[in-house]
Amino acid sequence: MLALLGLSADRLTTDPYVGFSSTMPLMVETADDVGTTTMVTSPTKLRWFNSQSFAVPKPDHVKRVFCVGGSTTFGRPFDDATSYCGYLRRLLPYVDPATQWEVINAGGVSYASYRVAAVMEELASYEPDLFIVYSAHNEFLERRTYPTMYESSATQRWAETSLRKTRTFTAMESIVRRLRGQDDAPIEMLPGDVDERLNHTPGPVDYVRDDTWSADVVRHYRLNLERMITIARRSGAAIVLVEPSSNQKDCSPFKSDDQHFDRGRGLFEQGLFDEALAEFTAAVDRDICPLRATSAIIESVHSTAAEQDVALVRFDERLRAKCFAEYGHACLGNEYFLDHVHPTIDVHRDLACWIIETLEASKWLRGTIPDGETVARVDTEIRNSIDRDRQAIAFRNLAKVLHWSGKFTEARRSAEDALRLMPGDLESQFVRADCFTRQGLFREAIEQYESIFEAAEYEKAMLPFAYLLADTARLEQAEFYATLATASESPKTRTAAFELLVRIHTALDEPERAAEANVSIDESTNE
């Protein structure tokens, strides 16, 4: 009867709160000379996704695994090859050699759950056997509003879980939404591509504490997890969720108005690890610019997996157990993460192994769990294939992002990682030098700048070095580098250099030269 009334259960896979102003498919069709059709990553999406491909229709004896999520799934700051997806691609044939395995990395950089669900809707038409979902850290990246959001009670969530696959549920949901005035409420249209709030401001200044909005984000996230499960099951595929994990010990909040992180560091240094962990967790949860999964997000993963009977990869739990075994505490930090959320290559390898163990425990995968020797052999093969220059550039890019966000300790570490792989790289040295300056380590900064200029006249560093020298009363040296900067092609840089020269010559009691520099300011400004 409900079907005759046109109440389709497809409503359960749509997002009632956001849509997209334009949609470009992730995968596009190509054909070779003999007519074999292959789906490849659209060139328009390669800014956010790895290049991947697979055949359509799916060949016989193939099991097709789609890994979806954000930049951790992508493999940032590197790429697919060293991601957990890359390790799964190499390890699964050892588990079940009789099966032809396809592991497609569909992780999108900065993709939040509502965008991941849209990707899954597309991929569901390509005969998936399994979706692996690691999506949790990007929920607060984009601006959006929830004018019609309402909170479900535990009883309501239980009822939804029980009825969710039925047309009866769809009819009930439709009636309730109309009674609440939600059914006709316009959804918010987001850009087709990710538009991070951080792209529009210098650092996280746009973020303010808004507990109501944060709670709405968590409820929307939970709804999207449920959508993903429905999408997978409708396509006939299994689905597993990955418990998120992040760097708490060595990554301060991106914007904070409390002392939880500092207290955590103090307690950790005293060996009070449990108390420190509580403070580190509070620091993540109270971050005004939350770029790591909060406790509420993590709890949503746990409860949704339990209520929907979905296998859960206990990534955070396993990683903390590893940390305790290796260091005697469970405070995750730089030992396992390259920045705030992106794991080291070693941890990507471990995550792939834990996913395999979870799949085997859930009876979806049958075979032999790879032993340590096999994992080590695969690990060596993957590491031997790494392009050192590309890896160095990835570390350098990560350093620049961290520097932009004001995390100078972390940025300096990434710049140093880049320099270990690509010694003498001027841009990495410049990031390192500026981090020293901003941390008040002026001697180290000057030494780094001097090393840069021994190698080349690096224009980008001229004016910052001149400022540093002037601020540390090395006025003659500052004059030299400021003068070099006046030859810049950038009018803004030239003007700033002349302004600094006015200041230097005034301090040196050289009024005529200060006046000349002042005239040059007007000339540079009028160009």
N, C-alpha and C positions, 0 to 999 in steps of 0.2 A: 504493500500500500504506500509506504513512504517513498519507494522508488518511483511509483506512478506520480507522486506529487512533486517529483523532481528534486528531492532533497538528497543530493549526492554526498557521499562521505569524503569526496575530494576536498571539501572545505577544511578538513583536518590538516591538510598539507599546506595551507596558505597562511600567510602572516597577517593577522588582523591589525597590525600597528604600523608597519612600514612596507613600502613598495619601492620600485626603482624607476626613475624617469626615463631610462633607456636600458635596454638589455642587449648585450652582445654575447653570443655563446662562447663558452670556454674552449670547446672542441669544434673544429671545422673539418669538413670532409675533403679528402684528396683521393685521386685514383691514378694508378700507374698505367703503363702502356698496355698491359694485359687485362685491365679492368678491375684489379684488386683494390678494394676500397679501404682506406685507412683514415682514422680520425687522428688529427694532430692538434696540438695547442695552437689556438688562434694567435697570429702575430701581434694582434692588438692587446693580448693578455700577458705577453711575456715579461712585462714590467713587474707583474705580481706573481706569475706562476713559472714553474720549470717547464721546459720543452718536453712533452711526452707524446706518445702515440700508441695506438692499438688498432687491431683489425675489426671490421664489421662486415658480416656478422661474426660473432665470437667463434673461433675454430673449436672443433671437437677436442675434448680432453683438457681444455683450458679452464683454470680457475682464475677469475678476474677479481682482484682486490683493489679497491679505491681507498687511498688514504686521504682524508680531507681534514681541513682545519686552517690554522694560521701559519705564521712564519716558522714556528718550530717544526711543523710538518714539512714546510718548504725546505728547511735545512739551514736557515739563516744562522750566522752571517755567510755561510757557504752555499751549497746547493744540494740537489737531490742525491748526489753520489755518496755523501757522508751523512745523510739523514737516516732516521730510523727506517724510512721507506727503502732507501738504498740497501741497508743491511738486510731487511726482510727479503728483498729481491734475490739476494745472494744466499740467504740461509734456508728459505723454504724448500728449495729443491733437495736439500740434505734431509729434511724432515719427511718429505713424501716425494721420492724420485719419480714415481709413476705419473704424477700430475705435472702438466705444463703450467707453470705459474706466471701470471702477469700481475705485477704490483705497479700501479699508476699513482704517482705523486700528484695529488690535486690540492695541495696546500697553497693558500693564497696569502701573500704578505699583507698584514693588517686586516685580514678578513675576520669579522665578528660572526657570531652564530647565525644571524639572519642572512648574511651573505653566504655562509657555508651551506645553510639549508637550501638556498637557491642553486648552488653548485650541485648539490646532491640531487635535486629535482631533475637537472639536466642529465647527470650521469646515470640516473636510475633507468634510463631508456637504453643503456648499452650493456644489458645482460650482466649486471654485477653479481658476484657470489658473496662478497663481504665488503662492508664499509668499516673502516677504522677511523674513529672521530677523536681528534685531539683539538678541541676548540674551547678556549676559556679566557685567554689573556687580553683579548681585544674588545671586550664588551663596552668599554667606556671611551673608545677612541673617537667616535663620531657623535656629533650633536644631533639629538632628536628629542621629541616631546611625546608624552603619553597622556593626552587629555582625557581619555576614556578608560584608563587602566583601573582595574579593580583587583583586590586581593582575594584569592580563594582560600577557604579554610582547609584544614587537613581532611575533614570529611568530604568536602567538595572535590579535593584532589583524588581521594580514594574512589569516589563515584566516577570521576572522569576517566581514571585509569581502567576501571572495570568496563565502562561503556564505550570507550574511545573508538573502537573499531566498528561500531554499529551505526546504521542509519538512524536508529532511534536517538542515539546521542547527538547526531548532527541536527536532528529536528529540535531536540530540547535546547541545544546550544543556540540555535537560530532564534527560538522564542525568547530565551533569556536575554540574548543580546538586544533584541528589539525592545523588550521591556526596559532594559537599562539605557536605551537610546544609543546603543553602540552599533547596531547593524547598519545604520545609514551614516555613521560617523566617517568622515574622509580619513583615509590612511595618509601618513606622512610620506612624501615622495623624496627619496634620497637619490643622489647622483648614481649613475650606472657604475662608476668606479669609486673606489674608496676616497673619501674626503676627510682626512684626519683633522681634528681641531688644532692639533699641534702644527699643522702646515700653515696656519694663518697667524701665528703669534711667535714671538721670540721666547721659546720655551713654554712651560705650562702655565703662563700667566692667565690664560682664559679660564682655567679651572677654579671654581669656588666650591666650598663644601655645600652639598645639597643632598641631604639624607633621603628626602622623598624621591628625588630623581634616581638616586642609586638603588633604592628598593624597587622602583619600577624597572630599572635595567635588569636586575636579578630575576624578576618575574618574567620579563620578556625572554631572558636567556633560557629559563626553564621551559617556557613554551616552545622555544626553538629546538631544544633537545628532544622534546616529545615529537615535534614535527619531523626531525631527522629519523627518529625510530620508526614513525609511521611510513615515511618515504621508503626507507630500506625494506621494511616488511612488505609493503605493497609491491615492491619490485621482485620479491622472492629472495632477497639477500639477507644474510645475517648482519648483525651490527655489534661492534664493541665500542665502549667509551673508554677514554684514557683519563685517569685522574691527573689533574694538572699539578705541576710543581714549579718552584721558582727559587731564585737566589734571595734569601732573607738576610743572611749574616753579613754579606759584603756589598749590599746594594741599599743605600739609603732611600727613603721616600723621594719621589720626584717633586712633591710639594707638600710641606708639612707645617702644622702649627702646634706640634707637641714634641715631647722628648722621648717617645717610646724607643726609637732606634738607638739614640745615644745611651739610654739606660741599658738597652740590650747589649751594646758593645761593652759597657762597663761591667755588667754581670758576667758576660762571656769571658772577659779577661781575668775575672776572679775565679773562674772555673765553676760558676753557678749556671750550668748549662740549661737546666729545665726552666729556671726563671728567665734566663736570656731568651730562650725560644718563645716564651709567652710574650715578651716585649717585642721581639722581631715580628711575630704574627700580628700583634696589635699595630705595629708600624705599617705593615702592608694593608691591613684593614682600614686604617685611618688615613692612608695616603689620599690627599685631595685630588691628585692626578693619578688614579689607580691604573697602572699599566701592568700589574700582576694580578692574577686571579685572587680575589678576596675569599675569606672563609665562607661567605654566603654563596659565592659562585661554586666553590668546591663542594659545599653541602648539597647544592642543587644537583651536581653530577652524581653524588652518592645516592641521594634519595630517588632521583629519576631512574638510575640503573636498578635499584632495588624494586621500586614499584612497577617498572616495566619489564622486569626479569631479563635484563640485558647484562651481558658479561662486562666486568669492569677491570681494566688493567690498573693495578694498584701502584702506579708509577711513583707517586710521592712517598708512599709507605715503604716501598722497596728501596728507594733511593736514600731515605732516612736510615733504614736498617743498614745499608751499606756504609753510610757515613758514620754510624755508631760503631760498626765493626772496625772501621779504618782509623777513626779519630777519637772515639769515646764519647761522642755527642751526636745529636740529631739536628744541628743547626746548619742548614745547607748554604753553601757559599761558593767562592771562586774555585774550589776544588772540583766542582761539578758543572758550573755555568760560566759562560763567556761574558755574560752581561746580566741583566735582570731576569730574563726568562730562557735564553737560548742555551741549550746544553752543550757541553763539550762533545767532541766526536766519540770519546769513550762512552759517554752516557747515552748517546744515540744508539750505539751498539748494544748497551745493556737494555735499553728500552725495547729494542727489536726482540731480544731474547725473552724479555718478560711478556711481550705480546704473544710470542709463540707459546710460552707456557700457559698463558691464560686461554688461548684458543684450544690448546690440547685439553686443559682441565674442563672446558665447557663442552667438550666432545665434538666441536666443529672440525677440529684438525686431528687427524690420526696419523701417527708416525713416530719417529724417533727424535727426541729433543737433541739438538746438536750438542756434542760434548765440548769441553774446553779447547781441545786441540782443533776441532773444526771451526769454532768461533775465532780462534786465534789465526787460523789460516785465512779465513774470509777477511778478517780485520787487516791482515798484512796486504792482501790483494787490493783492498779498497784504498789503503793508505799509499801504496805504491803507485796508484793511478792519480793521486792528487797533483794538480798543477801548483807548484809552490808560489809562483807569481800571482796566480789568481787568488790563492788563499791569503797571501800577503795583502792584496788589494781589498779583500773582504774584511780583514782585520782593520785596515786603514779606514775603510768606510764606516765600520762600527765605531772606531775611535772618533770620527768626525760627528757622528750622530750623538754619541755620549757627551762629547764636548759641547755640542749645541744645546743639549738638555741640562747643562750645568753640572754634570757628574764627572768632575775632572780627575779624580783618582781612578775611576773605571776607564775613562778615556785614555789616560796615560798608559794604563796597563795594556789596552788594546793596541795603542801605537807602538809600544815596545814589542808586542807579539808580531806586529807587521815588520818591524825592523829586524827581528831575529830571522825572518824568512827573506827579507829584501833589504839587506844592510845598505845604509846610505840613502834610502828613500827620503827625499827632501820634504815631501808633504807630511809624512809620518813624523819626521823630526820636528817640523813646525808645530804640529798638534801637541807633541810632547813638550816643546818649549813653552807654548802658551799655557798648557796645564800647570807647569811649574810656576809660571808667573802668577796665575790666578790663585794658586795655593800659597803664595807668599814665599816660595822657594827661589829667591832671586838669584842666588849664586848658581844653582843648578840650571836655571833658565838661561842665564848669560852664557854658561859653558855650552849649552845646547845650541844657542843661536850662533856662537862663534864657530862651532862645528859645521853648521849649515853654510856660513859664508866662506869658510875655508874651501868648501866644495864648489860653490857657485854663488853668483849674485841673485839670490832667490827673491824676486820682487815682492811676493806676498808677505815675506817676513821683515822687509825693510822698516816699515813704519812701526809695527809692534815692537821691534827691537829698539828703535829710536825712543819710543815712549818709555820702555823699561829702563834704558840707560839714563834718560832724563830724570825719571822718578827715583833713581838710585844715585843721583848727583854725579854721573859720569857725562858731563855736558859736552866736552869736546868730541867724544865718541858718538854721543847722541846727535850732534850736529852733522857728523859725517853721514850717518844712515838716514837722517831726515832729508838731507840734501839729495841723496840717491832716490828717495821716495818722490821728490818733486818732479822726477822724469816719468812718473807713472802715466799710463794711458787713461787712467780713471780720474776725471775732474774732482771727484769726491776725495780721493786719496791725495791728489796734489794739494787741494785746499787744506786738508788736515795737516799735511807735511809743512806747508808754509806757516800755518798757525802754531805748530810746534816750534818752528824756527824762531818765530817772534818771541815765544816764551823762553827759548834757550838764550837768544841774544840779549834779551832783557836781563836774564839772570846773570849773564856774563858781563853786564854793564857795557853793552855794545849797541847804543841807541840808533846809530846810523844803519847798521845792518838789520836791526829789528824793524826800522821803518821801511827798508827795502823789501823785507819779507812781507810786511803788511800790505804794501802796494801789490805784491805778487798775489796775495789772497784775492784782492778785487779783480785782478786780471783773470785768475783761474776760475773765479765764480762766474764771470761774465762770458766765459767761453761756451 
